[in-house]
Amino acid sequence: MSKTCQNCKKILPDTAKFCTACGTKLNVEAIPQLTIC
């Protein structure tokens, strides 16, 4: 799985903390998964 920069939408590796294209700091928090019952 990879991360996407919220600013420029560049796809980045999971280990990235900053976007290599625009320099935006990436969210380090995990996005909660939606549970479907």
NUKE-526377 format. One record per residue (C-alpha): residue number from 1; residue in three letters; chain; y, x, z. Coordinates in steps of 0.05 Angstrom, whole numbers, plus 5000, padded with zeros to 4 digits. Each point is the difference from the previous one (the first is absolute). Layout:
REM residues N
<torvex><i>NUM</i><aa>Ala</aa><ch>A</ch><yy>Y</yy><xx>X</xx><zz>Z</zz></torvex>
...
END
This chain:
REM residues 37
<torvex><i>1</i><aa>Met</aa><ch>A</ch><yy>5000</yy><xx>5000</xx><zz>5000</zz></torvex>
<torvex><i>2</i><aa>Ser</aa><ch>A</ch><yy>5070</yy><xx>5024</xx><zz>4988</zz></torvex>
<torvex><i>3</i><aa>Lys</aa><ch>A</ch><yy>5071</yy><xx>4985</xx><zz>5024</zz></torvex>
<torvex><i>4</i><aa>Thr</aa><ch>A</ch><yy>5057</yy><xx>4972</xx><zz>4958</zz></torvex>
<torvex><i>5</i><aa>Cys</aa><ch>A</ch><yy>5072</yy><xx>5019</xx><zz>5012</zz></torvex>
<torvex><i>6</i><aa>Gln</aa><ch>A</ch><yy>5040</yy><xx>4938</xx><zz>5020</zz></torvex>
<torvex><i>7</i><aa>Asn</aa><ch>A</ch><yy>5062</yy><xx>5029</xx><zz>4967</zz></torvex>
<torvex><i>8</i><aa>Cys</aa><ch>A</ch><yy>4977</yy><xx>5025</xx><zz>4932</zz></torvex>
<torvex><i>9</i><aa>Lys</aa><ch>A</ch><yy>4929</yy><xx>4972</xx><zz>4996</zz></torvex>
<torvex><i>10</i><aa>Lys</aa><ch>A</ch><yy>4968</yy><xx>5068</xx><zz>4987</zz></torvex>
<torvex><i>11</i><aa>Ile</aa><ch>A</ch><yy>4927</yy><xx>5004</xx><zz>5019</zz></torvex>
<torvex><i>12</i><aa>Leu</aa><ch>A</ch><yy>4987</yy><xx>5055</xx><zz>5051</zz></torvex>
<torvex><i>13</i><aa>Pro</aa><ch>A</ch><yy>4940</yy><xx>5029</xx><zz>5036</zz></torvex>
<torvex><i>14</i><aa>Asp</aa><ch>A</ch><yy>4981</yy><xx>4972</xx><zz>5069</zz></torvex>
<torvex><i>15</i><aa>Thr</aa><ch>A</ch><yy>5022</yy><xx>5064</xx><zz>5033</zz></torvex>
<torvex><i>16</i><aa>Ala</aa><ch>A</ch><yy>5072</yy><xx>4996</xx><zz>4974</zz></torvex>
<torvex><i>17</i><aa>Lys</aa><ch>A</ch><yy>5054</yy><xx>4990</xx><zz>5052</zz></torvex>
<torvex><i>18</i><aa>Phe</aa><ch>A</ch><yy>5058</yy><xx>5002</xx><zz>4950</zz></torvex>
<torvex><i>19</i><aa>Cys</aa><ch>A</ch><yy>5005</yy><xx>4978</xx><zz>4928</zz></torvex>
<torvex><i>20</i><aa>Thr</aa><ch>A</ch><yy>4997</yy><xx>5060</xx><zz>4953</zz></torvex>
<torvex><i>21</i><aa>Ala</aa><ch>A</ch><yy>5043</yy><xx>4964</xx><zz>4949</zz></torvex>
<torvex><i>22</i><aa>Cys</aa><ch>A</ch><yy>5059</yy><xx>4972</xx><zz>5041</zz></torvex>
<torvex><i>23</i><aa>Gly</aa><ch>A</ch><yy>4990</yy><xx>5030</xx><zz>5069</zz></torvex>
<torvex><i>24</i><aa>Thr</aa><ch>A</ch><yy>4994</yy><xx>4934</xx><zz>5037</zz></torvex>
<torvex><i>25</i><aa>Lys</aa><ch>A</ch><yy>4963</yy><xx>5004</xx><zz>5066</zz></torvex>
<torvex><i>26</i><aa>Leu</aa><ch>A</ch><yy>4935</yy><xx>4959</xx><zz>4995</zz></torvex>
<torvex><i>27</i><aa>Asn</aa><ch>A</ch><yy>4976</yy><xx>4952</xx><zz>5052</zz></torvex>
<torvex><i>28</i><aa>Val</aa><ch>A</ch><yy>4948</yy><xx>5033</xx><zz>5044</zz></torvex>
<torvex><i>29</i><aa>Glu</aa><ch>A</ch><yy>4978</yy><xx>4935</xx><zz>5032</zz></torvex>
<torvex><i>30</i><aa>Ala</aa><ch>A</ch><yy>4937</yy><xx>4967</xx><zz>4974</zz></torvex>
<torvex><i>31</i><aa>Ile</aa><ch>A</ch><yy>5011</yy><xx>4935</xx><zz>4963</zz></torvex>
<torvex><i>32</i><aa>Pro</aa><ch>A</ch><yy>4960</yy><xx>4945</xx><zz>5035</zz></torvex>
<torvex><i>33</i><aa>Gln</aa><ch>A</ch><yy>4944</yy><xx>4972</xx><zz>4959</zz></torvex>
<torvex><i>34</i><aa>Leu</aa><ch>A</ch><yy>4999</yy><xx>4925</xx><zz>4987</zz></torvex>
<torvex><i>35</i><aa>Thr</aa><ch>A</ch><yy>4937</yy><xx>4968</xx><zz>5028</zz></torvex>
<torvex><i>36</i><aa>Ile</aa><ch>A</ch><yy>4972</yy><xx>4944</xx><zz>4958</zz></torvex>
<torvex><i>37</i><aa>Cys</aa><ch>A</ch><yy>4956</yy><xx>4952</xx><zz>5038</zz></torvex>
END
